[in-house]
Amino acid sequence: MRSFLSLHVKVPLEAVLPWAEGRTGGAGVYLLPDPPWTGLYHEALEAGEDPEALRVFLQGLSHLGLALAFLVVEEENLLFLQAEGGQVLGEIRKGPEFGEAFWAPEGLKEVFLQAKALPPLSAATALAQAFGLHPDHALLGFLDLLEAEEEEGLPEEVVYLE
């Protein structure tokens, strides 16, 4: 069963890089440009699967711009967070590990409701598309990028921090 975490902020890579350099937690972090978004794939956060640690990290990241987090654990648990300006504005939490929670920002309630009704992987894809984020990037995690780097290499524009 597949588990992954991806974080995304709607600012260029150059704006995220100095912020992320001090927040690796001693682990690896990939930064993947997907204009106008930048994806962050954080090894320690992914391994921890801790919703509260993820929330705190995303709140900090959201000071740079609109930020999203997709955490899927064993393909049956989903935590999706939307944040901006240091505040979580929307959340979908479902599955045996995470329990249930739902709130949507003004104007996105229908999108959030539709995503909540889907299985976690489909929900992540639908939410990514609703925000104009490449769905494949939402469904990647740190271990996926590590494997891709070992097998076929990553594009030059991907940055790896330790």
N, C-alpha and C positions, 0 to 999 in steps of 0.2 A: 504494500500500500504506500502511496506517495504522500509525502509531506513537503511543504516549502513555505518560504516567506519571501515576499518581494515588497519593497517600499519604493515610492515614486514621488517626485516633487516637480512641480511645473516651473522649473527654472533651468537655465543652461548648466552644463557640466562644470563650467568655470566658476559658477556661483556655489555649487555644491562641494567641490573639491576641498577648499580650505576649511569648510565647516566639518566635513567628514573625517579629515585627517586626524583630528583630535578625539574622535569618537569610535575608534575601531574596537575598543575594549580588549586590545591585545590579540585580536583575531583578524582574519581577512575580511575585506570588504571590496566588492566589485562595484564600479560606477559605470553605468551603461547609458550613453546618450541616446535619446529617442525624442528629438525635438518635437514639441516644446518641453518635453519631459526629460528627466534624468532618473534612471532606475538605480536603486541601491540594493545590493544583495549582501547581507551582513551575516557572516558565519556564526558568531556568538549568539545573536538574537534568534537566528533560525534554529540552532541547536537547543536553545533554552525553551522555545515554545511557550514563553511566559507572556500572557496577554498584558499584564501591567507594565512590564519592562518595555514591551512594544509600544504601548500607549505613551509612555514617557518619552521614548525616543522619537516617535512621530510628532508629538507636540513640539519638541525642540526643532525638528526638521521643518515643521510647518511655519516657523518664523521666516523661512526663506520664500515660501509661497504655498499654494494649494498642494497638499500632500495626501497620499493614499497608502494604505497598508493592506496587503492580502496575506493572511496566514491560513493555510489549509493543513490539517493534521489528519493523516491516514485517510484522506479523501472523503471523510464523513463529518469533519468539524471545520467550520469556517469562522474566521474573525476578519471582518472588513471594517476599516476605520477611515474616515475622511476628516482632515483637520486643516485649519488655516489660522494664522496669527497666534499660534500657541494653544488653540482650543480645538477639541474634538467636536465636530459639527454633525457627524453622522456615524452610526454603527449598526452593523448586522453581526450578530453572534448566534451561532446555532451548532448543535451537535452535542453528543454525550459529554465531551470534555469541557466545552465552553458554556453549556447552558444556552438560554435564549435571551436575547436582548435586541431591541430594534428602536432606532429613531433615525429620522431622515431630515436633512435640511430643507428649508422652504424651497419648493419648486422641483425637488427630486424624490418626493415621496413615492410616486408611481414607479419610478425606476428602481428604487430600493425594494418596494413590495414585490415587483416582478422577480428581482434577483433573489429575494428571501425564499421564494417558492421553488427555486431551482436547486439541484444538487450543488455542493460546494464548487466543483471545478467549472460547471456551467455558470454559476453565479459570478465567479471571478471573471470569466470571459465577458459576460453581459455588462458587468460594472465597468470593466476596462473600456469596452467599446463606448459606453455612455459618457465616459470622461475623455474620449479621444486618445486613449492610451493603447498602444499595440497589444492586443490580447496575449500574444505569445510571451511578451515581457512580463505580464502580470502572472503568468503561470510558471515562470522560472524561479528557481531558488539558488542559493549559493552553491550547493552540491551539483546542480545541473550545469552551472557555468564552469565549475572546477572540472567536471567530466568533459565538457566541450573543449576547454583549454588543453587538456591532456590528449584528446583524440584528434581534433582538427584545428585547434588554435582559435583564437578569438579575433575579431576585427581590431585594427590598430587603435581605434578611438576608445576602446574599453580600458579603464584605469583600474589597477589593482593596488589596494593599500593594505599595509600590515600594521 
